[in-house]
């Protein structure tokens, strides 16, 4: 549910997270959406600060890798 758009690399990006049954394009290429009441919203896209996002992802991955004990192998246990 929500409104999606494709970025320059054809990856889907979610613009809204709620159900909005009404949608209209403005002459200048903008998007206006309406909720089930009487409220209109102009959709604007805030550019991501990509370097900050990548640094945060790298830090999360490093924490996970460092948490695992070195050289230990894990096996999945199955129950029957």
N, C-alpha and C positions, 0 to 999 in steps of 0.2 A: 504494500500500500504506500502511496506517496507519489511524488513527482520526480522523475529521473531525467537526466540529460547525458549526452555523450561528450567527453572532453576531446581534445585534439588528438589523442592516441586511441580513440574509439573505445574508451573504458567508461562504463556506466557510473554516473555519480548521482547520489540521492540528494535532491534539493529540498524536499519536504518529507516529513515523517507522518503526516496525518492525511486522512481521507478528505479530499476536497472535490466535490462533485462538479463544480463549475470552473471552467477555464476559458480564458479569452486572450488572444494576442493583440497587442496594441500596434498602431501604425509604425512606431519606432522599433519594433521587434521585441518589446518587453512582454512579460507574462503577468496576467492578473488572474488570481484564483479566488473562489468564493467558498465559504463553508456552508453548512446546512442552514445557518441562520441568515443574517443580513449583513455579514461582514465581508469586505473585499480586502485582499492582500496582494501587494505588488511583490513578485518574486525577484529577489536580488541575489546575486552570487558573490560571496566574499572570497577573494583569492586565498588559497591556503598558503601558509608560509612553509614551503616544502622542505627547506633545510632544517627547520625546527622539528617538523614531523619525522623526517628521516633520522635525526639524532635521537628522538624519543624511541623510535622503533629499534634502533641499534642498541640502545641502553636496555630495553626490555629483553631483547634476544640474548644479550650478554649475561644478564641476570639469570635467565633460564639455563644457559649453557654452564655457567659457573656453579649453579645449584646442583647439577648432576655430578655425582662422584666420578672422578677420572678413572677410566679403565674398567668400570663395572658394567656388566651387561644386564639388561632387564628382559624378562620374559613375561608374556601375558599368561595369566592363569585362567583356565576355563573351568566352569562348573558343569557337572553333568547330573 
